[in-house]
Amino acid sequence: MNIQEDHILVVDDDPEIRHLLKTYLEKNGLRVTTAAEGSGMWKALDQARIDLIVLDLMLPGADGMELCRTLRVHSRIPVIMLTARGDEMDRILGLEMGADDYLAKPFSARELLARIKVVLRRTREMPGDPLADAPEKLAFSGWTLNTRTQHLTSPVGVVVPLSNLEYQLLHVLLTHPNRALTRDQLLDLTQGKDSGPFDRSIDVLIGRLRRRLGDDAKQPELIKTVRGRGYLLASKVLSTH
């Protein structure tokens, strides 16, 4: 990964934090743009390609949760969420909104840099066969996942937005159809040794995928819970190039 080409957007209403992070990250070879609130974030996204967003939870106007949820409607740009609160519920809420990682304040700039590198690597090293002849499309139960564009298309032709973690998890399930995978196996196949604060949140991601697919959580037809094992994609999967 050539981090010199990576453009990071830091969104935080604290000018000292914005200055500190911009200075430190730029010294470590990253290009950095900063914004103090949501309007500045959308302006920056319109003006340049952004590779990752560092997003504070507590912002004036629309907070980080709302901004992340809105972003996920049309973009899969990875997000690392910052917050002054570090309890598990905040981490789960961040994941529910589509965040890729979570860092509680106070934190060190060095740790944030390490998290940025990990999230960028995860985003670019999607699971599955990296060879050129890997299937471009995976079709299942009327749905289609395009592994090149990473778009999920519904049976009626509607493109359904996915976060990076949602895409990775769905891709793993589709490449292991009708096979029960444990939570640890799913974690390893989606995040590998770089698993972060969401190590035990596979259940949350499964819930999100079920909602994306219109799969009833109480009686799921596509992503089934295998008691004592984990989860299973109950569908035939057809691959095309």
C-alpha positions in Angstrom: 0.0 0.0 0.0 1.4 3.4 -1.0 0.1 5.6 1.9 1.5 8.7 0.2 -1.4 8.6 -2.2 -4.0 8.3 0.5 -6.2 11.3 1.2 -7.7 11.5 4.7 -10.6 13.7 5.8 -10.6 14.6 9.5 -14.0 15.9 10.7 -13.9 17.3 14.2 -15.2 20.5 15.8 -12.1 20.8 18.0 -9.6 23.0 16.1 -6.7 21.7 18.3 -7.5 18.1 17.4 -7.8 19.0 13.7 -4.4 20.8 13.7 -2.7 18.0 15.7 -4.0 15.2 13.4 -3.3 17.1 10.2 0.3 17.9 11.3 1.0 14.3 12.5 -0.6 12.5 9.6 1.0 14.7 7.0 4.4 14.1 8.6 3.7 10.4 8.0 3.1 10.7 4.3 -0.7 11.2 4.2 -2.6 14.0 2.5 -5.0 15.5 5.0 -8.1 17.7 4.6 -10.0 18.9 7.7 -13.6 20.0 8.4 -15.3 21.2 11.5 -18.9 19.9 10.8 -21.1 18.1 8.4 -21.3 20.8 5.7 -17.6 21.0 5.6 -17.4 17.2 5.2 -19.8 17.1 2.2 -17.9 20.0 0.6 -14.6 18.2 0.9 -16.1 15.0 -0.5 -17.4 17.0 -3.5 -14.0 18.6 -4.2 -11.6 15.7 -4.0 -11.3 12.0 -3.8 -11.2 10.9 -0.2 -9.8 7.5 0.8 -10.9 7.5 4.5 -12.8 9.7 6.9 -11.9 10.2 10.5 -15.3 11.3 11.9 -16.0 12.7 15.4 -19.2 11.5 17.0 -20.1 14.7 18.7 -20.5 17.5 16.2 -22.6 20.6 16.0 -25.7 20.1 13.9 -25.8 16.6 12.4 -23.7 14.3 14.6 -21.2 11.7 13.5 -23.8 8.9 13.6 -26.2 10.7 11.3 -23.4 11.8 8.9 -22.2 8.2 8.7 -25.6 6.8 8.1 -26.2 9.4 5.3 -22.8 8.7 3.8 -23.5 4.9 3.6 -26.6 5.5 1.3 -24.3 6.3 -1.6 -20.7 5.7 -0.6 -18.4 3.0 0.8 -15.6 5.3 1.9 -14.2 3.8 5.1 -14.9 5.6 8.3 -13.1 5.6 11.6 -15.3 7.1 14.3 -14.0 9.1 17.2 -15.9 9.7 20.4 -15.3 10.8 24.0 -17.3 7.8 25.1 -15.9 4.3 24.9 -18.6 1.9 26.1 -19.7 -1.1 24.1 -23.1 0.4 23.1 -21.4 3.3 21.3 -19.2 0.9 19.4 -22.2 -1.2 18.4 -24.1 2.0 17.3 -21.1 3.1 15.3 -21.0 -0.2 13.5 -24.8 -0.1 12.9 -24.4 3.2 11.2 -21.6 1.7 8.9 -18.4 2.7 10.6 -15.3 0.5 9.9 -13.5 1.2 13.1 -13.9 3.1 16.4 -11.5 5.0 18.6 -12.3 6.5 22.0 -10.9 9.8 23.1 -8.3 10.5 24.4 -6.2 8.6 21.9 -2.7 8.9 20.5 -2.1 10.1 17.0 0.2 7.2 16.5 -2.6 4.7 17.3 -4.9 6.5 14.9 -2.3 6.2 12.1 -2.0 2.5 12.8 -5.9 2.2 12.6 -5.9 4.1 9.4 -3.4 1.8 7.8 -5.3 -1.3 8.9 -8.7 -0.1 7.7 -7.2 1.0 4.3 -5.6 -2.4 4.0 -8.8 -4.2 4.8 -10.7 -2.2 2.3 -8.3 -2.9 -0.5 -7.6 -6.6 0.3 -11.1 -7.9 0.0 -11.6 -11.6 0.7 -11.8 -14.0 -2.2 -9.6 -15.0 -5.1 -7.5 -12.0 -6.3 -6.7 -13.6 -9.6 -8.0 -12.0 -12.8 -10.3 -15.0 -13.6 -12.1 -14.7 -10.2 -15.9 -14.5 -10.8 -17.1 -10.9 -11.4 -20.7 -11.6 -10.3 -22.2 -13.9 -7.6 -25.9 -14.5 -8.1 -28.1 -15.9 -5.4 -31.9 -16.1 -4.8 -32.5 -13.3 -7.4 -29.8 -11.1 -5.9 -26.4 -10.2 -7.6 -23.2 -9.1 -6.0 -20.7 -7.5 -8.4 -17.3 -8.2 -7.0 -15.7 -5.6 -9.3 -17.9 -2.6 -8.4 -18.9 -4.1 -5.0 -22.6 -3.3 -5.8 -25.4 -5.5 -4.5 -28.4 -5.5 -6.8 -31.9 -6.7 -5.7 -34.2 -9.0 -7.7 -36.0 -5.9 -9.1 -32.8 -4.2 -10.1 -32.3 -1.8 -7.2 -28.7 -1.2 -6.0 -28.5 -1.7 -2.2 -25.7 0.2 -0.5 -23.3 -1.8 1.6 -20.6 -0.7 4.0 -17.1 -2.2 3.6 -17.6 -4.7 6.5 -21.0 -5.7 5.1 -19.6 -6.3 1.7 -16.7 -8.4 3.1 -19.1 -10.5 5.2 -21.5 -11.1 2.4 -18.7 -12.0 0.0 -17.4 -14.6 2.5 -20.9 -16.1 2.9 -21.4 -16.3 -0.9 -18.0 -18.0 -1.4 -18.9 -20.6 1.2 -22.6 -21.3 0.4 -24.6 -23.9 2.4 -21.7 -24.2 4.9 -22.0 -23.3 8.5 -19.3 -20.8 9.5 -18.5 -20.0 13.1 -18.3 -16.4 14.3 -14.5 -16.8 14.7 -14.2 -18.2 11.1 -16.3 -15.3 9.8 -14.1 -12.8 11.7 -10.9 -14.4 10.4 -12.1 -14.5 6.8 -13.3 -10.9 6.8 -10.8 -9.1 9.0 -7.9 -11.6 9.6 -5.3 -10.8 12.1 -6.1 -7.1 12.0 -9.4 -7.4 13.7 -10.2 -4.3 15.7 -12.9 -3.1 18.2 -15.7 -5.0 16.4 -14.2 -8.5 17.0 -17.4 -9.8 18.5 -19.9 -7.9 16.4 -20.5 -10.4 13.7 -24.0 -10.8 15.0 -24.6 -7.1 14.4 -23.3 -7.3 10.8 -25.4 -10.4 10.1 -28.5 -8.4 11.3 -27.6 -5.6 9.0 -27.2 -8.0 6.0 -30.5 -9.6 6.7 -32.2 -6.2 6.7 -30.4 -5.3 3.4 -31.7 -8.6 1.9 -35.2 -8.3 3.3 -34.5 -11.5 5.3 -36.8 -11.9 8.3 -34.6 -11.9 11.4 -37.1 -14.2 13.3 -37.4 -16.7 10.5 -34.6 -16.0 8.0 -34.6 -17.8 4.7 -31.2 -16.7 3.3 -28.8 -16.2 6.2 -29.7 -18.9 8.8 -28.5 -19.2 12.3 -27.0 -22.7 13.0 -27.3 -23.2 16.8 -24.0 -23.9 18.4 -22.1 -23.2 15.2 -22.7 -19.8 13.6 -24.3 -18.8 10.3 -25.0 -20.4 7.0 -26.0 -18.9 3.6 -28.9 -21.1 2.5 -28.9 -20.5 -1.3 -27.3 -21.8 -4.5 -24.7 -19.4 -5.7 -23.9 -19.0 -9.4 -20.8 -17.2 -10.5 -20.1 -15.5 -13.8 -17.1 -13.6 -15.3 
